Amino acid sequence: MAVHYDPSIITKHAQALYDRASGIIFAWSVIGFIAGVAMTRAMTTEGLIVLMGGLVVALIGAMFGRGRAFTLQLQAQVALCQVATEANTRRTANAAAAEVPTTSPESVNRAG
């Protein structure tokens, strides 16, 4: 099996990283909400205080989730930047190769 360069694989990987980043923010928010409700319930409070405690800890969880998600988003951007760099470099190399005149064996023999 021959291995060849396929930019669509890198693009799919970058999209998967972005999807994971979104999931991480959501998961940390939900975990924070559950933890906040559990902590305020443990303090024998009820009603609106329990909900407020859950929301406050959910916001803290979302902040932690954003920090972790940023790392994944950065990795995705680096991969996409490498794909763009390769495409631009290939385009420039192809244009430069098209400008170089081809030499035939007869012209080389005449020059020497």
C-alpha positions in Angstrom: 0.0 0.0 0.0 1.5 3.3 -1.1 1.0 6.2 1.3 0.3 9.6 -0.3 -0.5 13.1 0.9 -4.2 13.7 1.4 -5.2 17.1 2.9 -8.8 16.0 3.4 -7.6 13.7 6.2 -6.0 16.5 8.1 -9.1 18.7 7.6 -11.3 15.9 9.0 -9.0 15.6 11.9 -9.2 19.3 12.6 -13.0 19.2 12.5 -12.9 16.3 14.9 -10.7 18.4 17.3 -13.2 21.2 17.1 -16.1 18.9 17.8 -14.3 17.5 20.8 -13.6 21.0 22.0 -17.3 21.9 21.9 -18.1 18.7 23.7 -15.6 19.4 26.4 -17.1 22.8 27.2 -20.6 21.3 27.4 -19.4 18.3 29.6 -17.5 20.5 32.0 -20.6 22.8 32.3 -22.9 19.8 33.1 -20.4 18.3 35.5 -20.1 21.7 37.2 -23.8 22.1 37.5 -24.2 18.6 39.0 -21.4 19.3 41.5 -22.8 22.7 42.4 -26.2 21.2 43.1 -24.7 18.4 45.1 -22.6 20.8 47.2 -25.5 23.2 48.0 -27.7 20.2 48.8 -25.0 19.0 51.2 -25.3 22.3 53.0 -28.9 21.5 53.7 -30.2 24.4 51.6 -33.2 24.2 49.3 -35.0 25.9 46.5 -33.5 28.8 44.6 -30.1 28.6 46.4 -29.5 25.1 45.1 -30.2 26.2 41.5 -28.0 29.2 41.9 -25.2 27.1 43.4 -25.5 24.8 40.4 -25.3 27.6 37.9 -22.3 29.3 39.6 -20.3 26.0 39.6 -21.5 25.3 36.0 -20.0 28.7 34.9 -16.7 27.7 36.7 -16.8 24.4 34.9 -17.4 26.1 31.6 -14.3 28.3 32.2 -12.2 25.2 32.9 -13.7 23.5 29.8 -12.8 26.5 27.6 -9.2 26.3 28.7 -9.0 22.7 27.8 -10.9 23.3 24.5 -8.6 26.0 23.5 -5.7 23.5 23.4 -7.7 21.3 21.0 -8.7 24.3 18.9 -5.1 25.4 18.7 -4.0 22.0 17.5 -6.7 22.1 14.8 -5.5 25.5 13.7 -1.9 24.3 13.5 -2.9 21.4 11.3 -5.0 23.6 9.0 -2.2 26.1 8.8 0.2 23.3 7.7 -2.3 22.2 5.0 -2.5 25.8 3.7 1.3 26.2 3.8 1.7 23.0 1.7 -0.9 24.2 -0.8 0.7 27.6 -1.2 4.2 26.1 -1.4 3.1 23.5 -4.0 1.4 26.3 -6.1 4.6 28.4 -6.0 6.8 25.4 -6.9 4.6 24.4 -9.8 4.6 28.0 -11.1 8.4 28.2 -10.8 8.8 24.8 -12.6 6.6 26.0 -15.4 8.9 29.0 -16.0 12.1 27.0 -16.3 12.8 26.3 -20.0 13.4 22.7 -20.8 16.7 21.8 -22.5 17.0 19.2 -25.2 20.1 17.0 -25.6 20.9 18.7 -28.9 21.0 22.2 -27.3 23.3 20.9 -24.6 25.7 19.3 -27.2 25.8 22.6 -29.2 26.6 24.6 -26.1 29.6 22.4 -25.2 
